[in-house]
Amino acid sequence: KIGGIGTVPVGRVETGVLKPGTVVTFAPANITTEVKSVEMHHEALQEAVPGDNVGFNVKNVSVKELRRGYVAGDSKNNPPRGASDFLAQ
């Protein structure tokens, strides 16, 4: 949580892009929200690409709702989901 800004999750973009205005879903909590802004090294970005370590401001989500290890993904295109188990290759 950043004073005057709100909740700012941080992490690395693994695939796709992250832009302000994107609606994301956090798994496994199934929390959906809109990205208000994206920053890297205290500079606003129009778009974050794979490999970028970014912070992104989200609407109406408290710090207490998110946990380390949650995954954020595009809510409109195969959003992330929690899994009780999976098969590794």
C-alpha positions, 0 to 999 in steps of 0.5 A: 500500500502506498499512501495517496495511491492505494494498493500496488501489487508488484511482480514480473510480467511473464507473458503478454502485456500489462496496460492501464485500463486492463481488467485483471483477475487474481488467482486463487482468490478470484478477485477481479479489478481494473489496472489504473497505472503501471510503473517500473523504477518509479516511471509510468509505463504505457505498457509492460512487456515480458521480463519487466518487473513492475508495480501496478495500481489497482482499483478497489482492492485492499492489501489484505485481500492479496497475498504473496504468490497470487497470479494476475491475468487478463480476466477476458482471455483465459483468466488464471484459476487456482488448482488443487493439483496438476501434472508436471511434464 
